[in-house]
Amino acid sequence: MEINKEYDNKVKALKQRIQKLLVEKDEYSPEFTYQVEITASILVVFRDVARQVYGKKVSLIEKSREDKDRAIKNPAYDTYCMLAKAAQASLRSLTMNKEIRSEKKNMNEEDDALTKLLNDVKEE
């Protein structure tokens, strides 16, 4: 396996930044160690793909078997979208998406799913 120092350095720096942000919000826990690394890795690759895709055409023209032009979607955008979804899911798992923080802030003990379930069982 080839060692890529630039990639490793970018992931390391991003891991430290993510951990710092979580610690500042008092949301970091040692259990997040691997998830932080996964998130940092995905974001580094996502940024690289985003740079490569920027400015490219969304569709490409290729020749069919009948030798006619047809438009197809640019596969680079599929990769970009796949990585964007992976990045969002990874950030969500660290509660770093704004909508999750808002829900968490507005949630009190009575809103907890387990509490709701237990209350429903009590009522029956």
WOURTA-V364539 format. One record per residue. N is the residue number from 1. RES is the residue in three letters. NEAR is the number of other C-alpha atoms within 12 Angstrom. Layout:
# WOURTA-V364539
n=[N & N]
res=[RES & RES]
near=[NEAR & NEAR]
This chain:
# WOURTA-V364539
n=[1 & 2 & 3 & 4 & 5 & 6 & 7 & 8 & 9 & 10 & 11 & 12 & 13 & 14 & 15 & 16 & 17 & 18 & 19 & 20 & 21 & 22 & 23 & 24 & 25 & 26 & 27 & 28 & 29 & 30 & 31 & 32 & 33 & 34 & 35 & 36 & 37 & 38 & 39 & 40 & 41 & 42 & 43 & 44 & 45 & 46 & 47 & 48 & 49 & 50 & 51 & 52 & 53 & 54 & 55 & 56 & 57 & 58 & 59 & 60 & 61 & 62 & 63 & 64 & 65 & 66 & 67 & 68 & 69 & 70 & 71 & 72 & 73 & 74 & 75 & 76 & 77 & 78 & 79 & 80 & 81 & 82 & 83 & 84 & 85 & 86 & 87 & 88 & 89 & 90 & 91 & 92 & 93 & 94 & 95 & 96 & 97 & 98 & 99 & 100 & 101 & 102 & 103 & 104 & 105 & 106 & 107 & 108 & 109 & 110 & 111 & 112 & 113 & 114 & 115 & 116 & 117 & 118 & 119 & 120 & 121 & 122 & 123 & 124]
res=[MET & GLU & ILE & ASN & LYS & GLU & TYR & ASP & ASN & LYS & VAL & LYS & ALA & LEU & LYS & GLN & ARG & ILE & GLN & LYS & LEU & LEU & VAL & GLU & LYS & ASP & GLU & TYR & SER & PRO & GLU & PHE & THR & TYR & GLN & VAL & GLU & ILE & THR & ALA & SER & ILE & LEU & VAL & VAL & PHE & ARG & ASP & VAL & ALA & ARG & GLN & VAL & TYR & GLY & LYS & LYS & VAL & SER & LEU & ILE & GLU & LYS & SER & ARG & GLU & ASP & LYS & ASP & ARG & ALA & ILE & LYS & ASN & PRO & ALA & TYR & ASP & THR & TYR & CYS & MET & LEU & ALA & LYS & ALA & ALA & GLN & ALA & SER & LEU & ARG & SER & LEU & THR & MET & ASN & LYS & GLU & ILE & ARG & SER & GLU & LYS & LYS & ASN & MET & ASN & GLU & GLU & ASP & ASP & ALA & LEU & THR & LYS & LEU & LEU & ASN & ASP & VAL & LYS & GLU & GLU]
near=[3 & 7 & 8 & 10 & 10 & 14 & 20 & 18 & 16 & 22 & 26 & 23 & 20 & 25 & 27 & 20 & 19 & 33 & 29 & 17 & 19 & 24 & 17 & 12 & 16 & 11 & 20 & 23 & 20 & 14 & 13 & 23 & 19 & 18 & 26 & 35 & 29 & 26 & 36 & 34 & 29 & 31 & 33 & 28 & 27 & 29 & 24 & 21 & 24 & 23 & 15 & 17 & 21 & 16 & 13 & 17 & 16 & 17 & 17 & 16 & 15 & 15 & 12 & 11 & 8 & 8 & 9 & 10 & 12 & 14 & 14 & 17 & 16 & 20 & 18 & 25 & 25 & 19 & 21 & 27 & 19 & 20 & 25 & 24 & 18 & 23 & 29 & 25 & 21 & 26 & 29 & 20 & 22 & 33 & 29 & 28 & 18 & 14 & 14 & 18 & 19 & 13 & 15 & 18 & 15 & 13 & 14 & 13 & 13 & 14 & 16 & 16 & 13 & 12 & 15 & 15 & 14 & 14 & 15 & 12 & 10 & 9 & 8 & 7]
